[in-house]
Amino acid sequence: MLHELGFGGMLFSPLLVLAPLAFLLSAATRLALHRLDLRRFIWKEAWFDVAAFVCYLALIVYLFGS
């Protein structure tokens, strides 16, 4: 179960930590696809980047949520 993070008497959402982690994973995926020259097979690159971020975020929340 995900709980709030307490810092200085303020409560923060756990997504404050998990979202940047998902962003780093999606950026690494984007970089790897660019280096391997596989981005040319992706029709809409912006939608792919958003979908990768959402999938990584869902996976991280699933793994760290329990």
N, C-alpha and C positions, 0 to 999 in steps of 0.2 A: 504494500500500500504506500502510495506517495504521500508525504507529509510536507507541510510548509517548512521553509527554512527560516529560522529566527536569527536575525542579525541586528544588534543594537536596539532591541525592543520592537523591531518591525518584522512583519511576516512577509516572506516572498514565496512566490509560486515555484515549485520544482522545475517548471518549464524554463525558468530563468537560467538554469544550468544545462538542461537537456536540449534546448533549442540551438544554442551555439555548437554543441557537440554534433547535432544532426547537420548543421550548416557546414562544419568542417568536413564531415564525411561526404556530403554532397559536392563540396568544392574539390575534394580529393578525387571523387569519381569523375567530375568534369575535367580535371587536369589529366587524369589517366586516359580518358577517351580522346582528349585533344592530342596527347603525346602519341597514342597508338593510331591516330588518324581515323578513328571510328565515328567521329561526330558527323561526318558527311552522310551517314546512314540514318540520322535522326531528322525527321521531317520538321518538327517545330522544337527548336532547341530550348526556348524559354519554358514551354510547357513540360519538357522533359526535366529541366532543372527543378521546377516546382514539384513535380511528381516524385523525383528522387528525394527531395527534402522531406516531403510528407511521409514517404515510405520509411526513410531512415528515422524520422521522429517517432513514427508509430512503433517501429522495431525497438528503439531505445526505451520508450515508455513501457512497452511490453516486457522487456528484459529487466529493467530496473524497477518496475512497478510492483513486483511481488517479492 
